[in-house]
Amino acid sequence: MTPAARVQTAIDLLETIIASARAKGAPADRILGDWFKQNRFAGSKDRRAIRELVYAAIRACGPVPNRGRAAMLRLGQGDPSILPLFDGSNYGPAPIGAKEMPAEGGVAPEWLVERLAASGVEGEEAAALLDRAPLDIRVNTLKADRATLKLPVETEPTAAPNGLRLPTGTQVEQWAEYRDGKVEVQDTGSQLACMAVRAQPGETIVDLCAGGGGKTLALAAAMDDLGKLVASDTDRGRLSRLKPRAERAGAAMIETILLDPKRELEALSDLAGQADAVLVDAPCSGTGTWRRNPEARWRLDEAELARLRAAQDHVLDIAAALLRPGGRIVFVTCSLLDEEGAERFDAFLERHKAMSAQPLALPLGTPRGQGWRLSPYRDGTDGFFIACAG
Ligand SMILES: C[S@@+](CC[C@H](N)C(=O)[O-])C[C@H]1O[C@@H](n2cnc3c(N)ncnc32)[C@H](O)[C@@H]1O
């Protein structure tokens, strides 16, 4: 494909991604994946270039743009190689019209920029939410040791005890070490959230919102696969992805429990008052993961944020019912909005007067409210709020 044809393809894909974001339909990654499958003429270099153009254009537009062309023109404002490709050549984009305007730039839609600012995220700190994310892995201590593990590329230890940073673009999934379960792809921030649980062998721990089990696997490793570790979630599809991952990781201890929304405690009744620790990796807007999923900021609205706040309160209350006296809850959201972090934690402590905030000892981050914040700008991790109650 010519460079101009790649730009036109990216514009067409952006058009679909924009419509899908408005309709809360398929995510950008799926739209791209489907297009690549159906258009085999696009070789690997074309696919890489198109993907980069699409994501760069998504990053460049704060609010959801009206048209794919306008999004690409916005990208062209900061990238001088793009505008000359609007040359009307075969398969390329038509020349730019005299009155044609680029889409609006910025970090996010205005209302969200204001909410971030109210949470202390402004200027460079806000812009860093859209940086390109590094590639981090966690060495699985059930099968390997960070100090001695030999890997196919140069790595750098991260602040997480078993973390390594790799050159971006490394195809980890193709490594024998990955297939053998010696390493898992996991952001340093996620690894530190698991560290905050202080999971010990022999304990009873519930990963209440386990999803596909990224954090459950880290907990199993910290527990040396000894004790009781329950991974629960209301999403059957996500939870089902945990079993093959646990097998690969050699984590035999993990029990999965599918929950019925609003009736979660029925399925967890055996654990009521029993857990030494509950990890609540609550559903959230994901403002801290925009580096990986920049399109998420086009999908969020006030109603969704209110729904997420209520869901965060709800899962925290479930966690409190599972805890043994003296146990600990670790509350985590991958958002930098206080309304999904420090404020939810304060509200939880108001509702549960017997509990109080416990100190966290993490190698990265800064205090936020009664908890802790990890930020892409300061810490080079995904953005997280982490707090511990006991
Ligand atoms: C941030 S994601 C979890 C990610 C996961 N812990 C990981 O590390 O990969 C939040 C999860 O909460 C789940 N969830 C939403 N409502 C829930 C509820 N009421 N009870 C349990 N899980 C819930 C969602 O299905 C989603 O998988």
Ligand as a Chemical Component Dictionary entry (heavy atoms), coordinates in Angstrom:
data_LIG
# 
_chem_comp.id                   LIG 
_chem_comp.type                 NON-POLYMER 
_chem_comp.pdbx_formal_charge   0 
_chem_comp.three_letter_code    LIG 
# 
loop_
_chem_comp_atom.comp_id 
_chem_comp_atom.atom_id 
_chem_comp_atom.alt_atom_id 
_chem_comp_atom.type_symbol 
_chem_comp_atom.charge 
_chem_comp_atom.model_Cartn_x 
_chem_comp_atom.model_Cartn_y 
_chem_comp_atom.model_Cartn_z 
_chem_comp_atom.pdbx_ordinal 
LIG C1  C1  C 0  -11.001 -3.731 36.613 1  
LIG S1  S1  S 1  -11.809 -5.153 36.075 2  
LIG C2  C2  C 0  -10.902 -6.444 36.855 3  
LIG C3  C3  C 0  -9.582  -6.750 36.231 4  
LIG C4  C4  C 0  -8.900  -7.947 36.835 5  
LIG N1  N1  N 0  -8.841  -7.907 38.269 6  
LIG C5  C5  C 0  -7.500  -8.122 36.287 7  
LIG O1  O1  O 0  -6.508  -7.863 36.981 8  
LIG O2  O2  O -1 -7.395  -8.508 35.137 9  
LIG C6  C6  C 0  -13.285 -5.119 37.009 10 
LIG C7  C7  C 0  -14.085 -6.398 36.975 11 
LIG O3  O3  O 0  -15.203 -6.260 37.876 12 
LIG C8  C8  C 0  -16.206 -7.103 37.415 13 
LIG N2  N2  N 0  -17.451 -6.785 38.127 14 
LIG C9  C9  C 0  -18.359 -5.815 37.863 15 
LIG N3  N3  N 0  -19.348 -5.856 38.772 16 
LIG C10 C10 C 0  -19.051 -6.848 39.633 17 
LIG C11 C11 C 0  -19.692 -7.370 40.797 18 
LIG N4  N4  N 0  -20.838 -6.873 41.220 19 
LIG N5  N5  N 0  -19.106 -8.379 41.452 20 
LIG C12 C12 C 0  -17.923 -8.900 41.014 21 
LIG N6  N6  N 0  -17.284 -8.461 39.912 22 
LIG C13 C13 C 0  -17.837 -7.444 39.237 23 
LIG C14 C14 C 0  -16.197 -6.847 35.914 24 
LIG O4  O4  O 0  -16.826 -7.900 35.223 25 
LIG C15 C15 C 0  -14.697 -6.747 35.623 26 
LIG O5  O5  O 0  -14.184 -7.982 35.191 27 
# 
loop_
_chem_comp_bond.comp_id 
_chem_comp_bond.atom_id_1 
_chem_comp_bond.atom_id_2 
_chem_comp_bond.value_order 
_chem_comp_bond.pdbx_ordinal 
LIG C1  S1  SING 1  
LIG S1  C2  SING 2  
LIG S1  C6  SING 3  
LIG C2  C3  SING 4  
LIG C3  C4  SING 5  
LIG C4  N1  SING 6  
LIG C4  C5  SING 7  
LIG C5  O1  DOUB 8  
LIG C5  O2  SING 9  
LIG C6  C7  SING 10 
LIG C7  O3  SING 11 
LIG C7  C15 SING 12 
LIG O3  C8  SING 13 
LIG C8  N2  SING 14 
LIG C8  C14 SING 15 
LIG N2  C9  SING 16 
LIG N2  C13 SING 17 
LIG C9  N3  DOUB 18 
LIG N3  C10 SING 19 
LIG C10 C11 SING 20 
LIG C10 C13 DOUB 21 
LIG C11 N4  SING 22 
LIG C11 N5  DOUB 23 
LIG N5  C12 SING 24 
LIG C12 N6  DOUB 25 
LIG N6  C13 SING 26 
LIG C14 O4  SING 27 
LIG C14 C15 SING 28 
LIG C15 O5  SING 29 
# 
